[in-house]
Amino acid sequence: MRPGARSEAGGIINTLLRRADRVRVACLAQLVNVIAPLLTNANGVLRQSIYTPYSWALQYARGHVLDLVPDSPTYDVPPIGPVPYLDVAGTFDPETGRATLLMLNRDLDKSRQLEVVWREAPPARVVTSQVLTGGDLKAFNSFDAPSRVVPQPFDPPKPASRMVFDLPPHSYSVVSLSP
């Protein structure tokens, strides 16, 4: 697994969600083994770190994609230009009233804050809150160490009309909120 692959997967998922008006379906070419989220051997199945962002999107990103306008400092990537440290995608499920935020902090060295202001009725409770992060960018799961890179509990702010999330360095987080 390449260093940083878990955050790359999160960034791709966020991009696909934001383009849901044009991207009707997204597929993985390799589902098992080689470059896939799941590896197998004679003893079982291993979840690679990129499994988690895909799993979160499948479990929690339901309903309509929210039009979010993140304000983020940037860093320069030649020849592309400025790239925001923070990337966020969100969904709202009108059937359940749940809103989900998928948040990426690309900063390798420091936590970044993401402010979310709810224009409609603010959420009342946190349903799910997890983060995928770690100090070692080269860390990966193996059959000898299958839990080296796994989701951890994430401490979100209390639900309110204005919420400020402290996103750890090099992290991808999911928070699902309900009325």
C-alpha positions in Angstrom: 0.0 0.0 0.0 1.4 3.4 -1.0 2.0 6.0 1.7 -1.0 8.3 2.0 -3.3 6.0 0.1 -6.0 6.1 2.7 -6.3 9.9 2.4 -6.2 9.7 -1.4 -9.2 7.3 -1.3 -11.1 9.8 0.9 -10.3 12.6 -1.4 -11.5 10.6 -4.4 -14.7 9.7 -2.6 -15.4 13.3 -1.7 -14.8 14.4 -5.3 -17.2 11.7 -6.6 -19.9 12.8 -4.1 -19.5 16.4 -5.1 -19.9 15.4 -8.7 -22.9 13.2 -8.1 -25.0 15.2 -10.6 -22.7 13.9 -13.3 -21.2 10.7 -11.9 -24.1 8.2 -11.5 -22.0 5.2 -10.5 -18.4 4.7 -9.4 -16.7 1.3 -9.6 -13.5 -0.2 -8.3 -11.5 -2.1 -10.8 -9.9 -4.4 -8.3 -12.1 -5.5 -5.4 -9.9 -8.3 -4.0 -6.1 -8.6 -4.0 -3.4 -6.7 -6.0 -4.4 -3.0 -5.5 -7.7 -3.7 -3.7 -9.3 -2.7 -0.4 -9.4 -6.4 0.5 -6.5 -8.9 0.4 -6.9 -12.7 0.8 -4.6 -15.6 1.6 -5.1 -19.1 2.8 -5.8 -17.9 6.4 -8.5 -15.2 5.6 -9.3 -11.7 4.5 -7.4 -8.5 5.3 -8.8 -5.0 5.2 -6.3 -2.5 3.8 -6.5 1.1 5.0 -8.3 2.2 1.9 -11.2 -0.1 2.8 -12.4 2.3 5.5 -13.2 5.4 3.4 -15.2 3.3 0.9 -17.0 1.6 3.7 -18.0 4.9 5.3 -19.3 6.3 2.0 -21.4 3.2 1.4 -22.8 3.1 5.0 -23.4 6.8 5.7 -23.5 8.9 2.5 -27.2 8.7 1.7 -29.7 11.0 0.1 -28.8 14.3 -1.4 -25.3 15.8 -1.7 -25.0 19.0 0.3 -23.6 22.1 -1.4 -20.8 22.9 1.0 -18.4 25.8 0.6 -15.3 25.1 2.7 -12.9 27.9 3.4 -9.4 26.4 3.8 -5.8 27.6 3.6 -3.9 26.1 0.7 -0.5 24.8 -0.2 1.1 24.9 -3.6 1.5 21.8 -5.8 3.3 22.6 -9.0 2.1 22.6 -11.8 -1.5 22.3 -10.4 -1.3 25.4 -8.2 -3.0 25.9 -4.8 -4.7 22.9 -3.2 -6.8 23.3 -0.1 -5.7 21.5 3.1 -9.3 20.7 3.9 -11.7 18.8 1.7 -15.3 18.0 2.8 -18.3 16.4 1.3 -21.7 16.0 2.9 -25.0 14.3 2.4 -28.5 14.7 3.8 -31.0 11.8 3.8 -34.5 13.3 3.9 -36.0 9.9 4.9 -34.1 9.7 8.1 -33.1 13.4 8.6 -29.5 12.4 8.9 -26.6 14.5 7.7 -23.2 13.0 7.1 -19.9 14.8 6.7 -16.8 13.2 5.2 -13.8 15.4 6.1 -10.2 15.2 4.8 -7.2 17.0 6.4 -4.3 16.9 3.9 -2.0 18.7 6.2 0.8 16.3 7.2 1.9 18.2 10.3 -0.9 20.0 12.0 -4.6 19.8 13.0 -6.9 22.0 11.0 -10.3 23.3 12.0 -13.4 23.0 9.9 -16.4 25.2 10.7 -19.8 24.0 9.7 -22.8 26.3 9.9 -26.2 24.7 9.5 -28.7 27.0 7.8 -31.7 24.8 8.5 -32.5 23.1 11.8 -29.2 22.1 13.5 -28.6 18.5 14.3 -29.5 17.2 17.8 -27.2 14.2 18.2 -24.1 12.5 16.8 -24.9 9.0 15.4 -21.4 8.1 14.2 -18.0 9.7 14.6 -14.8 8.1 13.6 -11.4 9.1 12.2 -8.7 7.3 10.2 -5.3 8.7 10.9 -1.8 7.9 12.2 1.6 9.4 12.6 3.3 7.0 10.3 2.4 7.7 6.7 4.0 4.5 5.6 1.9 2.4 8.0 -0.2 -0.3 6.4 -2.2 -3.4 7.5 -0.7 -6.8 6.9 -1.7 -10.3 7.8 0.9 -10.1 10.6 -0.5 -6.7 11.8 -4.1 -6.4 10.6 -5.0 -3.6 12.9 -2.1 -1.2 12.3 -4.4 1.3 10.5 -8.0 1.2 11.7 -10.7 3.7 12.5 -10.5 5.3 15.9 -13.2 7.2 17.9 -13.4 10.9 16.9 -14.5 13.5 19.4 -16.8 15.8 17.5 -18.2 19.1 18.8 -21.6 19.1 20.4 -24.4 19.4 17.9 -25.3 23.0 17.3 -26.1 25.5 14.5 -22.4 26.2 14.4 -19.9 23.3 14.8 -16.1 23.5 14.7 -14.4 20.2 14.0 -10.7 19.7 15.0 -9.3 17.4 12.3 -6.1 15.6 13.1 -3.1 15.8 10.7 -3.4 13.6 7.7 -6.8 12.3 8.5 -10.1 11.3 7.0 -13.1 11.5 9.3 -16.8 10.7 9.2 -19.5 12.3 11.3 -23.2 11.4 10.9 -25.7 13.6 12.7 -29.5 13.3 13.2 -32.3 15.6 14.3 
